[in-house]
Amino acid sequence: MQDSKHHLVRVIHFLHAQGWAPATSSNYSFRQPGETNFYISESGIDKGEFTADHFLYVNADGQPASQSSPPGGTERGRPSAETALHCSIYKIFPDVHCVLHTHTVFNTILSQHFLPQKALILANYEILKGFSGIKTHQVFVEMPIFDNTQDIPALAKEVEMYAQNHELRAFLLAGHGMYTWGSTIAEAKRHVEVLEFLLECEYRKLLLTK
């Protein structure tokens, strides 16, 4: 567990260094194989200063678990306000063990620009093979875009309903940011890097059409 905490802390610092977690934005979580409880980032912490002590332990419903302050935890903090989204992702995907949320210039702009279409399609890019399970560039990944409501439980239900009828690898919140995940911390990080690269490509393609 401590190794996983420190691994995710290194990833959080990497994301912050890329400018993908400005101010105290973004949230992250992981769970151990075979568990439904998970660790989630404490709210309001500068991600450049985030440490293993800033993870909080919650149950599958996002409530403080019976060991709400295990060794290396903290009693003072509160979980991210978007904990319910992490709960839904873990509910939808039993094999997922890490969820990462970024706030970047490109995912923020494009999530607003493509909101009328309710989705952004990423197609025929070689780097899509960076997603687990994708073996060819001749494929597309659809990223749904949800309204940036402050009703997080309702938004979580909307994500769950979408996943019932669509393949879901990531999603955008309009004017807010991106969520993606993986079966391991390393896989989730790789998915973030793939998507942020492609979002920048999509943005630059829009500039070329002007």
C-alpha positions, 0 to 999 in steps of 0.5 A: 500500500505504501509503495502504491501511495509513493508511486502515485505521488510521483505521478502526481508530481509529474502531472503537476510539472507538465502544468496539468494540475494548476493551483490545487486542482485535479484529483487522483485515486487508487485501490488495491487489487481485490478491494472496494475501498480506495485512497483518494487525494485530499482536497485543497492541496497544491499538487506540487507539494502533495505527499503520501500523507494527503491520501484519504481512505474511503469506501466504495460509496466515497464515505470515510472507511472504518480505517479512515486514517490508516498509517500514512493517512490524515484525519484533518483533510476532506476527500475531493469534492468529485469523489463520487465520480471515482466511485462510479468509475470503480463501479463500472470497471472492476479491473480499474485500480487508478483514476486520474483527473487533469485540468489542462489548457487543451482539455478545458478549451476542447471540452467547451468547443465540442460540447454541442456535439457532446463528444470528441472523436480521436481517430486514426492516430498511431499513438492510440495504440498507447491505450491498453487493448488497442493494436492498430491506428485504424480505430477511434476513441470517443470521449463523451463531454458532460456538462460541468454541473456541480451536482456530482452525484447526478453527474456520476449517474450520468457517466454510469448510464453512458457506460451502459451503452458505449465503450468508455475510456475517458471523458471530458467535463465542459470547461473543467477537465478530463478523467481517465483510468487504468488497471495500474497506476502506470497504465493510467498515467500512460492513458493521460499522456496519450490523451493530452498529446492527442488533445493538443493535436486536435487543438492545433488542427483547429488552428490550421483550418482558420 
